[in-house]
């Protein structure tokens, strides 16, 4: 019983075992050739990492998604804070954000290819346009949820604008922004996979679809596993960043 409880507490390990068990069940029920087993897929992944060109595909995908995420944070957080603190700016930009946010921006990939070329630029910009708005609106709404009395309290203490930002606004908004980043990770990986199927010969998306086209299902699943590991690592890095920057959230845990 204690072993089971320790396993449940180790969420990552427990999740891997649960997914692996479901994967093995599919492997046993469906055609083993169409769905390779977990152990065979891991063995193929290790082989491709040492002998194949999978590391190059992973490096390109990591570069694209890292550039998109960092750019979205750099652009979205300051703009969201500005909108939340300035009613006139919010009145101008909020309607634009509300119109653009629900649009299926993934359909604009051909437009971005025309404007920014067939290389990494168009794919990175597509991911930015998709995940920028959740981060921007999270920062904006986070500011608006700060009680007005708190602003009066810190101003009565003689804090300047910079100190108000660092001691009130940013600590209040940061948890919401990190949550938005978590949501954006899954979305950005999906968009990355889609964009890497066009006008490129490098990237995990291209590797997976190319393996499917030449009927190498073991390598296809190895590529899917590699893409999942990239997402898991980014997700864990966000968790670490949250524990470092939002320590007050974990005091009672």
QUIKAVEN-V443939 format. One record per run of one state. SS is the DSSP state (H for helix, E for strand, L for the rest). FROM is the first residue (numbers start at 1). TO is the last residue. If there is no record, write none. Layout:
{{SS;FROM;TO} {SS;FROM;TO}}
This chain:
{{L;1;1} {H;2;9} {L;10;10} {H;11;29} {L;30;37} {H;38;51} {L;52;53} {H;54;85} {L;86;86} {H;87;101} {L;102;104} {H;105;116} {L;117;119} {H;120;144} {L;145;147} {H;148;156} {L;157;160} {H;161;195} {L;196;203} {H;204;213} {L;214;216} {H;217;245} {L;246;246} {H;247;250} {L;251;253}}
